[in-house]
Amino acid sequence: MNAFILLNFLGPEMFVIFFAILLLFGGKKIPELMRGLGKGIKEFNSARSSIESEIKEGMKEIDKDKK
């Protein structure tokens, strides 16, 4: 279903959004903006994987205690 929603934005709406971003930030600021966005996504994924591993370790400890 998410792919279907994404396909709906591939038309002129996406062009208008990119054009508005270009007007608001200018051509020189966009790489900085994208770099910051990439760093934020990387940090988010790192924190998410760290939390997932902690939860899995906790579940393993609980299973060991039950046996």
VMD Tcl script that draws the C-alpha trace (Angstrom):
set ca {
  {0.00 0.00 0.00}
  {2.91 2.37 0.70}
  {4.18 1.91 -2.86}
  {0.74 2.86 -4.16}
  {0.79 6.08 -2.15}
  {4.30 6.87 -3.42}
  {3.21 6.32 -7.03}
  {0.50 8.93 -6.59}
  {3.18 11.59 -5.91}
  {5.36 10.87 -8.94}
  {3.45 13.21 -11.20}
  {3.30 16.98 -11.35}
  {2.85 17.25 -7.59}
  {6.40 16.05 -7.00}
  {7.72 18.52 -9.57}
  {5.93 21.36 -7.77}
  {7.35 20.24 -4.42}
  {10.93 20.09 -5.78}
  {10.49 23.49 -7.43}
  {9.22 25.01 -4.17}
  {12.20 23.57 -2.27}
  {14.54 25.00 -4.89}
  {12.94 28.43 -4.55}
  {12.96 28.37 -0.75}
  {16.49 27.12 -0.16}
  {18.34 27.95 -3.34}
  {20.66 25.70 -5.31}
  {23.62 26.05 -2.95}
  {21.75 25.14 0.24}
  {20.09 21.99 -1.07}
  {23.22 19.76 -0.79}
  {23.71 20.90 2.82}
  {20.04 20.21 3.53}
  {20.24 16.73 2.00}
  {23.50 15.97 3.84}
  {21.89 16.91 7.15}
  {18.83 14.84 6.32}
  {21.05 11.86 5.50}
  {22.94 12.20 8.78}
  {19.67 12.38 10.69}
  {18.34 9.25 9.00}
  {21.63 7.44 9.69}
  {21.49 8.37 13.40}
  {17.84 7.31 13.60}
  {18.58 3.92 12.04}
  {21.56 3.43 14.34}
  {19.47 4.19 17.42}
  {16.68 1.93 16.17}
  {19.03 -1.02 15.62}
  {20.62 -0.45 19.03}
  {17.23 -0.55 20.73}
  {16.23 -3.65 18.75}
  {19.39 -5.48 19.81}
  {18.84 -4.53 23.47}
  {15.27 -5.81 23.34}
  {16.38 -9.08 21.72}
  {19.07 -9.56 24.39}
  {16.51 -8.91 27.10}
  {14.15 -11.46 25.56}
  {16.96 -14.04 25.45}
  {17.73 -13.43 29.13}
  {14.08 -13.85 30.04}
  {13.96 -17.13 28.10}
  {17.10 -18.35 29.91}
  {15.58 -17.48 33.29}
  {12.39 -19.40 32.49}
  {14.31 -22.58 31.70}
}
mol new
graphics top color blue
foreach p $ca { graphics top sphere $p radius 0.5 }
foreach p [lrange $ca 0 end-1] q [lrange $ca 1 end] { graphics top cylinder $p $q radius 0.2 }
display resetview
